[in-house]
Amino acid sequence: MLTILVEIMMSVFIANFKASEHPIINVVARGFLIMLAILVVGLFPLIKDGKEFSIVFSLMVSFLIGFIVSFLIFLIEFFFKYGERKK
């Protein structure tokens, strides 16, 4: 699902973008999308309750978690593609 969203998003910037041909761009774009989702989910309860928070710390944590999750998704996809090729 994220790959389809990345292809739609990147096709605006790069003509004829295919995620399979640009795995690094795909990982970075997925990481950015995951980062935004984590940031919104993490900051919404704090803003709703009126608590003080550090936006810089929140951005750093969401950036780190987003790219770790994106890299893990990339490794899982690579592992399953490798398994399909061996059959």
Secondary structure, 3 states (H helix, E strand, C coil): CHHHHHHHHHHCCCCCCCCCCCHHHHHHHHHHHHHHHHHHHHHHHHHHHCCCCCHHHHHHHHHHHHHHHHHHHHHHHHHHHHHHHHC
